Structure formats: structure tokens, C-alpha cells
């Protein structure tokens, strides 16, 4: 049997914090309902910090399933955007002159 013949093979990593429902469903072990729950929870409480956070916040994903999802290509990316304080921006502009 060829790898990926099941229809759930993940050719690339799928980041739980930015993936669409169809991208989440492409990960073996995530169906449409779980994908929607993940997206709803992400919208409600923000990005997932870790696989432990994912299993704590999403019903039906316990620690062992979270580990299997990680093996199947699911990742938990961390995307932090730091908004500088106005004084920091002014100081940076002065230094560039």
C-alpha cells in the first residue's frame, strides 16, 4: 500500500494555530467536527501554546491523541506580535537619523 492512500496523509506540517478546516482534516485523526471545534476554540481563546494546551482546551483530544496528531504532522506554531510602545518607536527613529 502506498503511503497516503488513506486520504488523510499530511505531506507538510499543519499548524493548528493558522490551519483552515480542510487543512486540519488532512491530518490523520482529525475529522470535520474536531477541526471545527479546534477553530472555534482558537477564535474564542486565542492560539494554542502547546500540545498540552490543545488537549486541555479541545474535548476529545487527550494527551495520547495529541501525541498521535503530532506524529501525523500537526504542529503548534507560536506567532507573537510585539507592538512597540510609542516612546520606543520615537527612540528608534532618533537613532536612525
N, C-alpha and C positions, 0 to 999 in steps of 0.2 A: 504494500500500500504506500502511496506517495504521501510525503509529509504535507499536511494542509488539506487532505482530501475530505476532512470532516466539515469544511466550510467555516470553521472557527479559528483557523490558523492566523497568527499575528506575525506578519512579515517584519514589522517595525514596532518599536516600543510605542505604547499608547499611554499618554499622560492623563491620569484621572482628573487632573485639575483643568484641562482645556479640551478634552475629547468631546466630540458630539455623540449622540446616542448611537449612531451607526458605527462609529469608531469603537465605542465601548463594547458593542455587541460582537465586534470582530475578535475580541479576546475570549478564548475558550473559558467557559464557566460564567460568562455574563450574558444573560438574556435581555430581551427588550424591557421587561418590568424592572429588573435590577438596574439596568442602565438609566432608566428614568428616575428611579429612586436616588441614584448617585448624583444625577444632575440636579434634582430638586434640593437635595441636602447641600450640595455645593453652592447653589444660589442662596439658600437660607442662611448658612453659617460660614460661608467662605471656603477657601481652598483647604484641602486636606493636608495636614502636616506630615503624615507618615502612614504606613500601612496599619499601624495600631489605631491611629485616629480614624481611618477609613472603617475598620472593623468595629470601633466603638460607636460610630455615627450611622452606619448603614445596617439596618436589620437584615439578617440573612447572610452577612459576611462576617464570619468569626475569624479568629486568628489563623486557623488552618486553611480556610478558604482564601484568606488574604494572601497567604504564602503561595498557594497554588496559582492565584491570579498573577502574582509577581513572576512566578516561573513561566507563565503563559505570555508575558510581555507587558503587563500593566506596570506603570511607573507612577511615582508620586513626585512630580516636579515641584520645585519651590520657586515661586516667582514673587519677589518682593520689590515693590517700587517705593523708593525713598523720596519723599517730597521735601526738598530743602526749605529751610526757613527763609523768609525774605532777607534777613540780615546775612545769611550765608551766601545767597545769590549776589548781594551787593559787594561783599568782601571778595568773592571770586572775580567779579567784574573789575574791581580795582586792581587786583593782582595781575590781570591780563593786560592792563594798559602799560 
